[in-house]
Amino acid sequence: MKFVVDLEKRHCTCNVFDIDNIPCIHAIAAAKHIKRDENRFVDASHLTETWAKAYAESIHPGGELSTCTYPENIDELSCPPPATKNKSGRPPTKRKRSVGEFGVPGSKSQSHKCSRCGT
């Protein structure tokens, strides 16, 4: 299957680039083919500088703690965790791969051969 990539419009027909605003594997291959840095096509909202600016200011609570009022029975109140059900069947032993991952790292694919003729 072939995908069409437009790096200037940040679009790929697989739609991963459009949704995540992070270059998909096809966009990375296209950027490397024209000898451009693939990190240049990452959206600004995903950059470290943007996150640093967002959290640069300290967050201060509003008001003094001594002036806050609390209910008298606050010691008796509880917030239990939500009830959960154990799933039936054997639990999975390996993590599930995300959509963008291909193959199992560290393993090599082997071609199968006929035991009679060797093809």
N, C-alpha and C positions, 0 to 999 in steps of 0.2 A: 504494500500500500504506500502510495506517495502522498506527501503533504506539501502544500505551497506555503512558503514563509515570506512575509514582507516585513523586513527588519525596521524600516523607517516608520511604518504604521503600527509596529509591534503586534503583528497578527500572524497566526498560524492556523491552518485548516483543522488541526487537531483540537483547537479551542482551549488548550491548557494555557498557552501564552496569554490569551485574551482574558481568561478568568482570574488567574493567579497574579498576573502582571510580573511574572518571573519567567525568563526564557525557558521554553521546553527543550527537550533533547534535539528537536529538529532545528529550532532557532539557534541553539548553541553550535550545531554542526554547520549551519549556514554562516554564522559569524566567523567561525574558524576558517571556513572555506575562503572568505574574502579578507582574512587576516585582520579581523577586528576583535576587540576585547568584548567577550560576551557579558561581562559584568556591567558594561555601559548600558545594556538594554533592560536592566532591572529597574522597576518602578521606584521612585524616590521614597515612597512610604516604607519600603523594606530596608532602606539604608541605615547604617548605624548612626550616622550624623542626625538623621531625622528623629530617631528614637531618643538620642541624647538630648536634643532640643526639647522634646516633649516632656521629659522628666527632669529638666535642668532646675526648675523652680521647686522649692520645698512646698509640701502641702501641710497647712496648719489647720488644726481643728477650730471650729467656730465657737467662741465663748469660753468661759472659765468652767472647770470641772466642779468647783464648789457651788456654782449657781444652778447646776443641773438637778432636776428632780427625777426620782426613780420610784416605781411602785413599791409599796411596803412589803409585798409578798415576793419580791424578786429572788430571794433565796429558794423559794419553793418551785419557781418556774423552771422547766427543763425543756430542752429542744433535742429530742432523740433523733438519731440518724434515720433516714427513710428505710422502710422495710424492703428487703431485697429477696429475690428467689434465686436459689442455686439452679443453674441450667442443668438439664438432664444430659446424660452422655459423658463421654470422656472429655476432659478439658484439653484444649490445644496446647501442644508442647512448644511450638515455634510461633514467633510473631507473624502476623499477616503482613505481607509486603504491600507497600503503597502502590498507587497506580503508576507512578513514574519509574519504579524499580524494574529492572530486567534481569532475569536469571538469579542464580544463587552465587554470592561471592565465594571465591575459593574453590569452586567446582568447575571442572572442564566438561564440556559436552562431548560425548563419544558417539561416533557413528556406529550403527549396527551392521554386522556383516552376516552373510549366510554361512552356516556351518558346513554346507556341502560344497558350494562353489567359491566362496570367499568374496562375493560381490556385495 
